[in-house]
């Protein structure tokens, strides 16, 4: 399990944001950043499948460094 940052092109609207309810959504000027905490591989692939199904352009997927507890 890990924390991930997923970037898609453009600013997604409220309806699309609802499709990613388990993630933190950050709107930037030219992109949307989806932040997922504690995602396992299956959950990450489910998010990527939703991005594709919604016709969003995936820019980047990054695993974030673990934060010390």
Secondary structure, DSSP 8 states (H G I E B T S, - for coil): -EEEEEEEES---HHHHHTTTTSEEEE-SSEEEEEEEEE-HHHHHHHHHHHHHTT--EEEEEE------
